[in-house]
Amino acid sequence: MSHWSTRDIPGQDGRTAVVTGANSGLGYVTARELARKGARVVLACRSEARGREALERLAREVPAGGVALRLLDLGDLASVRAFAAGLPCERLDLLVNNAGVMALPYGTTADGFETQFGVNHLGHFALTGLLLPALLTTPGARVVTVSSMAHLLGNIDLRDLNSERKYRRWIAYGRSKTANLLFTHELARRLAAAGSGLTAVAAHPGYAATNLQTAGPRAEGRRGAERFMEIGNRVFAQPAEAGALPALYAATAPDVTPDSFTGPSRAMWRGAPAPSWRAPWTLDDRAGELLWAESERLTGVTYRMKGG
């Protein structure tokens, strides 16, 4: 694993993958490399214009790639349901829950959830549940959910999942990334109990330069903070090409185990993919059960673990 790169991705011929937030950054690189190895990749993007730009760029970079664009707004459960209902594939080998928002000013989704919790966790929870029948019946399928070392900023507060009592943008982001890891933990536990061959894993990019860091400050017109993030990206961050490696490893490497957390090897910051440390609260069975029950209630999506 110490020198693992995109060259080591096994052939993906005949496999179908869905990558959320595939129009830029880590999602784009993930989709491109899977397509390069022969996978049929569905780009799940919120913006049709940006999605089409990514599709055209992919057509240039991977001319033989089988890539399709489908619109998906994770901040709108009606959009999530429409995406799942309209997915034109009988099999689904890989779902990469990559899209996300970071440290935004307080806002709510179309369904009234705090934006970061709603998009980063609930949208992906609903999407995975709705695509579960196709995943369960596809041998060797995987669900990869992209979390962050920012999960260390905060455990979830089950009494205030939507940060209605007090909103602090970075704490809310950290809690949404903790929710990603608890979701993976509980999904892996439930799949094992059902005897399913579907594998649920998580990954994080370390510090990778993407547009996530600057979106929050830009939304508020905080030029100084935006500039600070841009400098941080240039000086400290690894490029998106490197940041996508842990998710690609989690998605394709043969030795990946359920509920594993893959990140960069050097101080969990940069470098080749390696097993990553995670906060103990992300392995709490009871918290996972409670978050799961509340997520089903909030989204109206109930998981049925029958299948392959």
N, C-alpha and C positions, 0 to 999 in steps of 0.2 A: 504494500500500500504506500510505502514511503516515496515511490517515484511514479505513482499512478497518474496517468494523464488521459486525455480524450482518445489517444491511440489504443488504450487498453479497454475501451468500451466494447463489449461483445457485439457481434452482428445482431441487428434488430429487425431483419427481414421478416415480414409477416406479422409484425407486432404493431399495435395501435396505441398511441399515447395521447393524452390530453394534458396540456400545460397551461395553467392559468397565468394571466399577466405575461403572455409570451411576446408582447409587442416591443419590449425593451429590456435592457439590463440582464439580470440573471435568467429570467424566463426566456428571453430571446436566444441566449447562448444555449440553454438547455434544449430548447426546441430544435435549434440548428444542428446540434451535435447528434441528437437522436435521429433526425432526418438524414444526416450524413451517413449514419450507420444502417439506414434502410427502413426505419420505422415510418409508419404513416402517422403524421402528427397533426392534431387539431389545436390551432392557436385559439385559446379562449380569452378574448380581449373585450374590455369595456367600450373602447372607442373604435368605431368602424374606420375612421380615417387613419388612426395610428396602426390599427390592425392591418389595413390594406398596405400601408407603407412597409410594415414588417414582412408581409407576404411577398411583396415585390422584391424586397432586399434578399429574402430567403431564396427566391427563385433565381436570383443572380448568383448567390453564394453556393447553393446546392441545387443545381439545375435539374437533377434527376429526382429530387426529393418529392415525396407525396405529402403535401401540406395543404391544409384547409383552414379557413377562418370561420369561427362562429362567435357571435356576440354574447358576452356574459358580464353582467354587472353584479358583483358579489354583494353589493350594498342594496340589492333589491331582490327579495325572495321570488317574486314573480318572474324575474329574469333568470334566476337560477333554475326554476322549474321548467321554463321554456327551453333553456339550453339543454337540460337533461332529456326532455321529451323529444327534442329535435336532433339529438346526436345520431348521425347516420352510420352507426357501426354496431354490429351484432356482438363483437368482442371488444373488450377493453383490457389491455395488458398493463397499462400504466397510467396513473393519475398523479400529476405533480401539482400539489397545492402550493403554488409559488407566489401568487399575487398578494400584494399587501399595501397598506398605508402606514406612515410613520409620523408620530409626534405632531399630529394635526391639531389645530384649534378645535375646541369642543364643537361637535356637530352630531347629527343623527342620520341614520340610513333611511331609506324609503319606508322601512317598517318600524322606525322609531328607536332603533338600537344605537347606542354610542358608536360612532363611526369605526373606530379602530377594533373594538370587540366585534362589531357587526360584520365588518369586511374580513378581518384577519382570521377570526374564528367561526362565527356563526354561518357566514356565507359558504366557507369551505366545509363545515360540518354538514350543512344541507346538501351541498353538491355531492359530497362523498356518499351520503346516504341514498340520494336519488340515483347515483350511478352504481350503487352496490350490486344490484342484480347482474349487470354485465361483468363487473369485476369478479364476483364470486364464481361465475361459470367459465372464466378464462383461466386455464391452468398457469400457475406461476405468476399471477398478477401481483402488482404492488401498488400501494398508496404511499407516496412520499410527501410529507408536509414540511414546508420550509419554516423553521423557527428562527431564533436569533439568540446570541449570548445576552442580549438585552432582557431575556426572560429573568435574569438575575436581579433586575430592578424591582420586581414585585411578584408575589404570589397572587393568585386570584382572590377576590373577596366575594364569596358566594352570596353575601347579603347585599352586595352592591355591584353586580356584574357590569352594569351600564354606567358606572361612575357618576351616579346621579347625586350622591351626597357631596362628593368633592372630586373635581377633575384636575388632574395634573398630567399633562400630555405624555411625558416620558414614562411615568408610572403606568398610565393606561396602555401605552405601547408594550411595556414589559409584561403586563398582565395578559395582554392578548397573545404574546409569544409563549408565556407559560401555558395558556389555554391550548395552544397548538401542541405542546408536548404532552399535556394531560390527555388531550384527545387521542394522540397517537398511542399513549400508554393504555388507555381504556379500550381503544379499538383493537389493539394487539391482544389484550386479555380476552375480549369477547370472541375474537376470531379463534383463538386457541381453544376456548371452551366449546366452541361449535365444531372443532375439528376441521376448520377451513384451511386451505392452502394459500389463501390470500395473505400477503405480508404487509404490515403497516410499520413504517419507519419514519424517522425525522432527520433533517439535516439543517445546517446553518452555514452561511458563507464567510464567517469571520467578519472582517471589515472590508467590504467590497464597494467600490465606487459605482453607485447607481444614482438614478434621479430621486430615489426615496429620501435621501438626506436633505435635499433642497426643497422638496415639495411643500413641507409644512411652513417654513419661513416665507417661501414665495407666496403662499396662499394668504398670508397676513401682511404682506408688504414689508416684512422685516429684512431689509436689504443687508444689514450688518450680519445677522445670523446666517442668511443665505450665503454670503461671501465667506464666512467662517467655515461653513460646511463644504463649500467648493474647495477651499484651501486644504482642509482635512482630507478630502477625497484625493487631491493631487499628491499630497505629501505622504500620507500614511496608508491609504487604502490600496488593496490589490485590485487589479482590473476585474471587470465582470467575468472575463474568460476564466480567471482563476477562482473567483467566487462561486461560479456555477459547478465547479468540480465535485464538492461534497454531495450536492443533490444528484448529479449524474452518477456518482459512485453508488449512492444509496438506491438509485433507480435501476442500475444494471449489473453491478458486481455480483458474482455468484455466491460470495461468502457472507452476504448481508443477513443479519439475524433480526427477528421481529423486535420492535421497540428500541432498536439501536438509534444512536444519535451521532451522525457523522459531521465533522467540521474540519477546518484547516489544522494541520499538525503542529505548527509553531505557535505556542501559547494561545491556541484556539483563535488566532488572529489572521494568519496567512499560511501558505504552504499547501502541500499535498493533502488529500483527504485522510482522516484518521478518526478513531473513536473519540468522541468529545465528552468532557465532563458536563454534568447537568445538575441543577439544584435538586436536592432531595424531595422538595415539594412537588416536583414534576413526576414523581414515581409513587405518589400517594393514592392507593386504591380507592379509598373512601372519597377523596376529593374528585377523582376521576369519575366515579359513579354519580356523584351529586352534580358535577358539571354536565355530564352526559344527559341526565334526566332533565335538567333545566334547559339544555340546548334543544332537546327534542320538543319540550313544551313551547319554547320561544319560536322555533322554526316550523313546527308542525310536521317535521320529518322524522319518521320512526324507522329505525334500522331493522331489517329482517335478515338474520344471519344464515338463512338456508341457501345452499348452492354447492359449488364444487369443492 
